């Protein structure tokens, strides 16, 4: 990802990005039913590195599998690149934890940009204050082995009904997490940055008492003229 793309995406909302994706006919890029666990209010931005779970089969999924250094969950944590977001397909099932505080702490130490699962995290209170952006469905104490088997890393997955391909750009804010197809990320970042300027102008205009009619959307030609004046006045 370009540094300029990352910088722009750090300053735009998932709502703005969702609108731009909708205009392109992409309606299912928002990860459903996850919420920000971390106390950080900064955006989460990074390229997707994925981990996929499948339903556990008891004869394959005893506690001893964690002793295997090639276990996919452990490999995902150790191989997730700096600046990437680990995206976990837990089958929208939070009965068992996708990971816990130690593994998420390791991701943070390696410089990951964040982590999101459509399942749950154990040690959620610890993860919340670690400083790494983290999103999940709800807290979950049982180990993932009770219901899930980690089976693949860095493959296409579904997370909260959103399709995620390795290298897609993941953006999270207070509303949730959205997936930008990799080939659209630069363009979407630029357009979202410009759209955010306009929305800031609209917000200021509404706060000053202006009607939204003709303003949002900008069907009145005067709106765009006023917007240009506002940009100059505010160095935007």
Secondary structure as GFF3:
##gff-version 3
##sequence-region A 1 236
A	DSSP	alpha_helix	3	9	.	.	.	ID=ss1
A	DSSP	alpha_helix	14	23	.	.	.	ID=ss2
A	DSSP	beta_strand	30	31	.	.	.	ID=ss3
A	DSSP	beta_strand	35	36	.	.	.	ID=ss4
A	DSSP	beta_strand	44	55	.	.	.	ID=ss5
A	DSSP	three_ten_helix	63	67	.	.	.	ID=ss6
A	DSSP	alpha_helix	72	79	.	.	.	ID=ss7
A	DSSP	beta_strand	84	89	.	.	.	ID=ss8
A	DSSP	beta_strand	97	99	.	.	.	ID=ss9
A	DSSP	alpha_helix	101	109	.	.	.	ID=ss10
A	DSSP	beta_strand	114	117	.	.	.	ID=ss11
A	DSSP	beta_strand	120	121	.	.	.	ID=ss12
A	DSSP	alpha_helix	124	128	.	.	.	ID=ss13
A	DSSP	beta_strand	134	136	.	.	.	ID=ss14
A	DSSP	three_ten_helix	144	146	.	.	.	ID=ss15
A	DSSP	beta_strand	148	153	.	.	.	ID=ss16
A	DSSP	beta_strand	157	159	.	.	.	ID=ss17
A	DSSP	beta_strand	162	164	.	.	.	ID=ss18
A	DSSP	beta_strand	169	172	.	.	.	ID=ss19
A	DSSP	beta_strand	177	180	.	.	.	ID=ss20
A	DSSP	three_ten_helix	182	184	.	.	.	ID=ss21
A	DSSP	alpha_helix	185	207	.	.	.	ID=ss22
A	DSSP	alpha_helix	221	233	.	.	.	ID=ss23
###
